Amino acid sequence: MGRAFEYRKAGKMARWDKMAKAFTRVGREIAIAVKAGGPLVDTNPSLRRAVQNAKGVNMPKDRVDAAIKRASSKESDNFEEVVYEGYGNYGIGIVVETATNNPTRTVANIRHIFTKAGGTMGTTGSLSFMFERKGVFKFNVADRDIEELEFELIDIGLDSMEVEEGIISAYTAFENFGNFSKGLADKGIDTISEELHRIPTSTKEVTEEQMDEILDLIDKFEQDDDVQHVYHNLA
């Protein structure tokens, strides 16, 4: 069938893998939210956020409903959120957020990835000074007047915003996440995703060769099934 066919096949498999990983991540978000606040979107803000994020990765509605139903069952796995911190190669700070039903397995996997790359895993909170927690909301620009919209969003707690390829990324303080989410809904703005991110307070420059090694390390973390998000201070 030729090299072109193999190239297209490899590309399709990569997209499927990425989609499967996204569905797994969102499914665990849903499971944690349901266990904490119940299966009703209207009364559970965390579940509402997880369902919105599921829409953002094009997770089919029937799979979302199945995830909620599964999480409501007494026999379902109990996932918990565990954060690991450490330094990768060349002193790059890395924070790994996980959702796991087996912390013993997860911590062993994360430590192994750090160690194999020549890095070290630190204690919880050891890198908190490097990152600031922010709410990040993404939605389509549509035909909005960006400057006017920015002033409107400042009234509900906007810290900053970026526009790239027709998508607005709006940032707000961690403690203002719920109010900002409600404010967007009141303005009739449908979000693509609503997430809490860790934004580096400063970044570190490395050479191109070193960057390739660090990005390879980050990719190894992201390939682990228990990993939800990976944050770093690489410039």
Legacy VTK file of the C-alpha trace (Angstrom):
# vtk DataFile Version 3.0
C-alpha trace
ASCII
DATASET POLYDATA
POINTS 235 float
0.000 0.000 0.000
3.022 2.242 0.161
4.678 4.726 2.446
1.892 7.339 2.122
-0.662 4.845 3.459
1.572 3.981 6.414
2.048 7.680 7.176
-1.731 8.324 7.150
-2.322 5.243 9.275
0.269 6.374 11.831
-1.327 9.821 11.947
-4.784 8.350 12.487
-3.534 6.066 15.278
-1.868 9.039 16.986
-5.135 11.001 16.862
-7.063 8.031 18.267
-4.542 7.650 21.093
-4.817 11.350 21.906
-8.611 11.195 21.865
-8.662 8.082 24.066
-6.367 9.808 26.559
-8.593 12.911 26.590
-11.704 10.778 27.183
-9.964 8.925 30.036
-8.911 12.196 31.660
-12.386 13.727 31.433
-14.013 10.462 32.569
-11.972 10.569 35.763
-12.859 14.232 36.277
-16.513 13.221 36.063
-16.014 10.305 38.476
-14.330 12.490 41.107
-16.975 15.215 40.729
-19.887 12.747 41.074
-18.378 11.110 44.162
-17.852 14.512 45.775
-21.092 16.278 44.886
-23.604 13.903 43.332
-24.752 13.135 39.776
-26.854 16.255 39.076
-25.172 18.864 36.888
-27.483 21.657 38.095
-26.415 21.259 41.728
-22.807 20.138 41.282
-20.508 22.878 39.886
-17.543 20.487 39.623
-19.590 18.060 37.557
-20.867 20.892 35.378
-17.260 21.898 34.707
-16.259 18.282 33.917
-19.194 17.853 31.520
-18.273 21.117 29.789
-14.700 19.867 29.405
-16.062 16.622 27.956
-17.847 18.660 25.288
-14.580 20.491 24.648
-12.852 17.231 23.654
-15.896 16.073 21.643
-16.770 13.246 24.004
-20.143 11.824 22.856
-23.106 12.592 25.120
-23.907 8.907 25.614
-20.366 8.338 26.948
-20.719 11.321 29.287
-24.037 9.971 30.595
-22.503 6.500 30.994
-19.564 7.965 32.952
-21.939 9.757 35.322
-24.034 6.612 35.794
-20.935 4.474 36.351
-19.559 6.935 38.926
-22.896 6.876 40.763
-22.645 3.115 41.262
-21.412 1.797 44.610
-19.167 -0.640 42.742
-17.307 2.095 40.821
-13.639 2.856 41.410
-12.844 5.610 43.879
-10.451 7.972 42.153
-8.571 10.580 44.130
-6.566 13.573 42.992
-2.874 13.391 43.928
-0.242 15.951 42.932
3.450 15.135 42.503
6.221 17.712 42.187
9.879 17.588 41.268
12.693 18.712 39.039
13.302 17.255 35.619
16.575 17.360 33.762
18.330 20.754 33.641
16.476 21.917 36.749
13.079 22.385 35.110
10.290 22.423 37.692
7.472 19.971 36.935
4.084 19.471 38.621
2.125 16.335 37.735
-1.589 16.167 38.587
-3.070 12.677 38.696
-6.419 10.988 39.262
-5.793 7.515 40.597
-7.504 4.560 42.215
-4.103 3.182 43.268
-1.727 5.857 44.667
0.979 3.235 45.368
1.140 2.352 41.670
0.986 5.965 40.578
3.723 7.310 42.845
6.036 4.455 41.765
5.424 5.253 38.086
5.944 9.013 38.523
9.118 8.550 40.579
10.487 6.131 37.977
9.926 8.654 35.170
11.648 11.428 37.143
14.583 9.229 38.129
15.148 7.685 34.703
15.475 11.181 33.215
18.012 12.198 35.850
15.515 14.277 37.795
14.276 14.123 41.382
10.807 13.962 42.893
10.203 16.408 45.730
7.689 16.671 48.547
4.168 18.005 48.138
4.212 21.794 48.017
7.936 22.047 47.350
7.344 23.794 44.018
4.297 25.846 45.001
6.355 29.063 44.857
6.997 28.448 41.133
3.367 28.290 40.034
0.191 30.284 40.504
-3.182 28.571 40.260
-5.541 30.208 37.796
-8.911 29.494 36.279
-8.642 29.204 32.482
-11.779 29.537 30.375
-11.757 29.000 26.615
-14.489 30.054 24.209
-14.950 31.116 20.602
-14.379 34.702 19.553
-17.380 34.587 17.185
-18.202 38.184 16.141
-17.430 39.743 19.518
-15.718 43.105 19.929
-12.612 41.940 21.820
-11.907 45.255 23.558
-15.501 45.673 24.709
-15.648 42.050 25.843
-12.445 42.484 27.851
-13.978 45.373 29.804
-17.107 43.300 30.475
-15.061 40.365 31.748
-12.956 42.582 34.016
-16.181 43.304 35.909
-16.515 39.603 36.764
-12.884 39.068 37.704
-10.830 38.763 34.511
-7.075 38.909 35.178
-5.894 38.636 31.574
-6.876 37.103 28.255
-5.307 35.908 25.022
-6.738 35.391 21.546
-5.289 32.737 19.253
-6.812 31.228 16.111
-10.305 32.437 16.979
-10.228 31.090 20.554
-10.211 33.324 23.631
-8.367 32.107 26.732
-9.553 34.071 29.769
-7.655 33.852 33.070
-9.032 34.524 36.540
-7.866 34.015 40.122
-8.242 30.523 41.610
-10.656 31.725 44.298
-12.803 33.498 41.677
-13.300 30.410 39.489
-16.952 29.783 40.394
-18.013 33.437 40.120
-16.302 33.817 36.746
-17.951 30.663 35.422
-21.374 31.943 36.516
-20.630 35.362 35.056
-19.849 33.892 31.641
-23.051 31.836 31.740
-25.082 34.936 32.686
-23.630 36.700 29.644
-24.673 33.810 27.404
-21.077 32.784 26.660
-20.738 29.045 26.022
-17.283 27.853 27.013
-15.250 25.176 25.269
-13.476 24.272 28.510
-13.197 25.462 32.109
-10.089 24.301 33.940
-7.786 25.125 36.818
-4.203 25.469 35.608
-0.844 26.112 37.253
0.850 29.058 35.570
4.634 29.441 36.128
5.601 32.697 37.866
8.880 32.674 35.909
10.343 30.471 33.184
13.742 28.960 32.452
15.588 29.082 29.139
17.378 26.004 27.778
19.098 25.065 24.534
17.143 23.432 21.694
18.811 20.093 22.386
17.959 20.300 26.085
14.388 21.307 25.240
13.938 18.136 23.177
14.973 16.040 26.188
12.631 17.894 28.540
9.687 17.674 26.125
10.352 13.941 25.842
10.181 13.693 29.643
6.899 15.631 29.739
5.505 13.336 27.045
6.369 10.291 29.174
4.400 11.740 32.078
1.431 12.513 29.821
1.381 8.960 28.467
0.724 7.545 31.946
-2.971 6.670 32.284
-3.209 8.198 35.766
-1.860 11.589 34.727
-4.379 14.379 34.156
-2.160 17.429 33.621
1.548 18.254 33.537
2.849 21.761 34.244
6.419 23.071 33.940
8.412 26.297 33.909
10.176 25.659 30.610
10.334 28.887 28.570
LINES 1 236
235 0 1 2 3 4 5 6 7 8 9 10 11 12 13 14 15 16 17 18 19 20 21 22 23 24 25 26 27 28 29 30 31 32 33 34 35 36 37 38 39 40 41 42 43 44 45 46 47 48 49 50 51 52 53 54 55 56 57 58 59 60 61 62 63 64 65 66 67 68 69 70 71 72 73 74 75 76 77 78 79 80 81 82 83 84 85 86 87 88 89 90 91 92 93 94 95 96 97 98 99 100 101 102 103 104 105 106 107 108 109 110 111 112 113 114 115 116 117 118 119 120 121 122 123 124 125 126 127 128 129 130 131 132 133 134 135 136 137 138 139 140 141 142 143 144 145 146 147 148 149 150 151 152 153 154 155 156 157 158 159 160 161 162 163 164 165 166 167 168 169 170 171 172 173 174 175 176 177 178 179 180 181 182 183 184 185 186 187 188 189 190 191 192 193 194 195 196 197 198 199 200 201 202 203 204 205 206 207 208 209 210 211 212 213 214 215 216 217 218 219 220 221 222 223 224 225 226 227 228 229 230 231 232 233 234
